[in-house]
């Protein structure tokens, strides 16, 4: 039997080219513009220096829900 408890749900974030993002923490914190996307990489441009950086995809959308059956079965 599964019970309903509060669970944090993570999904890879779907970037859009031209999107402006703000990373609130971590080594890449700050303002960025999305200038390139592939299956495994995201290329971001610093609006201050105009330098581009390409990294493995690292952002995830997070939501916390308290109506999830856990552990999941699918």
Beta strands, then each sheet from edge to edge (+ up, - down):
strand 1: 3-12
strand 2: 20-23
strand 3: 30-37
strand 4: 41-45
strand 5: 52-56
strand 6: 60-70
sheet 1: 1+ 6-
sheet 2: 2+ 3- 4+ 5-
end
